[in-house]
């Protein structure tokens, strides 16, 4: 989304603060105090605050999800956070997606300790371009690691992908269908009994029923 779609006049700011239970000696109130003071100096009205006491390595955070819901409804103009790693520690790819998601809602963002992370600032495009480049390289590295892992598995003789379908003899297919018809054995039990898949059992029974109709 173009910069012009982001708010030029900031009147409503939302604060997001987070500390993890693993962050020894850190208090979320320290972040909140500095963010409130900064907003006041900027002449911004803090309309809401979102606080998580959870790890930033996942987006499954209560306040984090509520913040995005409110952002989608444009309840605030800009999201202010203490540092980018307070917003997310999921990795470059995921963090970039979060920033782009805010932008898609027409909501800006600003890092208190990292002035270059400012969607309304002059360095916005440059910073996003750098993040996108790093994210692309991360995707490449992940792909390379996956391919390398597959090659190692193949070299050790491991089968990659789904196991081949076991071909049943005509006698076995008939036995499956007749067991179902005469004994009323469930399809799952038949699959277990004959060592095949549920889908194969269903095909056997269906073919038998069609032939005997």
C-alpha positions in Angstrom: 0.0 0.0 0.0 1.3 3.4 -0.8 2.4 5.8 1.9 -0.4 8.2 0.9 -2.9 5.7 2.3 -1.4 6.0 5.8 -2.6 8.7 8.2 -0.8 12.1 7.7 -2.4 13.6 10.8 -2.1 11.3 13.8 -4.8 11.8 16.4 -5.3 8.4 17.9 -2.4 6.2 18.9 -2.5 2.7 20.3 0.3 1.4 22.5 1.5 -2.2 22.4 3.8 -3.4 25.1 5.1 -6.9 25.9 7.3 -8.7 28.3 7.9 -12.4 28.4 8.0 -14.4 31.6 11.6 -15.2 30.6 12.6 -11.5 30.5 14.1 -11.3 34.0 14.0 -8.0 35.6 11.8 -6.3 33.0 8.5 -4.7 33.8 5.9 -3.8 31.2 5.2 -0.6 33.1 8.6 0.7 32.1 7.6 0.5 28.4 4.2 1.9 29.0 5.5 4.9 30.9 8.0 5.9 28.1 5.5 5.3 25.4 2.8 7.4 27.1 5.3 10.2 27.7 6.4 10.1 24.0 2.8 10.2 22.8 2.1 13.2 25.0 5.2 15.1 23.7 3.9 14.3 20.1 0.5 15.6 20.9 -1.1 12.2 20.3 -4.1 10.9 22.3 -3.6 7.4 23.5 -6.9 5.7 22.8 -6.0 2.2 23.8 -3.2 0.1 25.3 -2.5 -3.6 24.6 -0.3 -5.5 26.9 0.9 -9.1 26.7 3.0 -11.0 29.3 3.9 -13.8 26.8 6.7 -14.8 24.5 6.9 -12.9 21.2 7.9 -16.1 19.3 4.2 -16.7 18.5 1.3 -14.5 17.3 -1.1 -16.5 19.5 -1.1 -13.7 22.1 -4.4 -12.4 23.5 -3.7 -8.6 23.4 -1.8 -9.0 20.1 -4.8 -10.5 18.4 -7.1 -7.9 19.9 -4.8 -5.2 18.6 -5.1 -6.4 15.1 -8.8 -6.8 15.3 -9.1 -3.1 16.4 -6.6 -2.1 13.7 -8.8 -3.7 11.1 -11.7 -1.6 12.3 -9.5 1.6 12.3 -10.0 2.3 15.9 -6.6 4.0 15.9 -4.3 5.7 13.4 -0.8 4.5 14.5 0.5 1.6 16.6 3.4 2.6 18.9 5.7 0.0 20.4 8.9 0.2 22.4 11.0 -1.8 20.0 10.3 -4.2 17.0 11.2 -7.2 19.1 8.5 -6.2 21.6 6.0 -6.5 18.7 7.3 -9.8 17.4 10.1 -12.2 17.8 8.7 -14.7 15.3 11.4 -14.0 12.7 11.9 -11.6 9.8 9.2 -13.1 7.5 6.5 -13.0 10.1 7.4 -9.6 11.4 7.3 -8.2 7.9 3.8 -9.7 7.4 2.6 -8.1 10.6 3.9 -4.6 9.5 2.3 -5.1 6.0 -0.9 -6.2 7.6 -1.1 -2.9 9.6 -0.4 -1.0 6.5 -3.1 -2.8 4.6 -5.6 -1.6 7.3 -4.4 2.0 6.7 -2.8 2.0 10.2 0.7 3.3 10.7 3.4 2.1 13.1 6.2 3.6 15.0 9.0 2.1 17.1 10.0 4.3 20.1 13.7 3.1 20.3 14.2 2.6 16.5 13.2 5.9 14.8 13.8 4.4 11.4 10.8 2.0 12.0 8.3 4.7 11.2 5.7 4.1 8.5 5.1 7.8 8.2 8.8 8.7 8.2 11.1 9.4 5.3 13.0 6.1 5.7 9.9 4.0 5.6 10.3 2.6 2.1 14.1 2.0 2.6 13.6 0.1 5.8 10.8 -2.1 4.4 12.9 -2.8 1.4 15.7 -4.0 3.6 13.4 -6.2 5.7 11.9 -7.7 2.5 15.3 -8.5 1.2 16.3 -10.2 4.4 13.0 -12.1 4.4 13.7 -13.3 0.9 17.1 -14.5 1.9 15.5 -16.3 4.8 13.1 -18.1 2.5 16.0 -19.1 0.3 17.9 -20.5 3.3 14.9 -22.4 4.6 14.4 -23.9 1.1 18.0 -24.9 0.9 17.9 -26.6 4.3 14.8 -28.5 3.3 16.4 -29.7 0.0 19.6 -30.6 1.9 17.6 -32.6 4.4 15.8 -34.5 1.6 19.1 -35.3 -0.1 20.5 -36.7 3.2 17.3 -38.8 3.7 17.6 -40.2 0.1 21.3 -41.0 0.6 20.3 -43.0 3.6 17.8 -44.9 1.6 14.7 -43.4 3.2 11.6 -43.1 1.2 10.4 -39.5 0.5 6.7 -38.8 0.3 3.7 -41.1 0.6 4.3 -44.8 0.7 3.2 -46.5 -2.5 -0.3 -48.0 -2.6 -0.5 -51.7 -1.8 -2.2 -53.5 -4.7 -4.7 -56.0 -3.4 -5.4 -59.3 -5.1 -8.9 -60.0 -6.5 -9.4 -62.6 -3.8 -8.5 -60.1 -1.0 -10.9 -57.4 -2.5 -13.7 -60.0 -2.6 -13.0 -61.1 0.9 -13.2 -57.5 2.2 -16.5 -56.9 0.4 -18.0 -60.2 1.6 -17.0 -59.6 5.2 -18.7 -56.3 5.1 -21.8 -57.6 3.4 -22.2 -60.9 5.4 -20.7 -60.0 8.8 -21.4 -56.3 8.9 -17.8 -55.6 9.9 -17.0 -51.9 10.0 -14.9 -50.4 7.3 -12.2 -49.3 9.8 -11.9 -52.8 11.3 -11.7 -54.3 7.8 -8.9 -51.8 6.9 -7.0 -52.8 10.0 -7.7 -56.5 9.5 -6.4 -56.6 5.9 -3.7 -54.1 6.4 -4.9 -51.5 3.9 -6.4 -48.0 3.9 -9.9 -47.0 4.7 -10.2 -45.6 1.2 -9.2 -48.9 -0.4 -11.8 -50.7 1.7 -14.5 -48.3 0.6 -13.6 -48.8 -3.0 -13.7 -52.6 -2.6 -17.1 -52.5 -1.0 -18.4 -50.0 -3.5 -17.3 -52.1 -6.5 -18.8 -55.2 -4.9 -22.1 -53.5 -4.3 -22.2 -52.1 -7.8 -21.5 -55.5 -9.3 -24.2 -57.3 -7.2 -27.0 -54.7 -7.8 
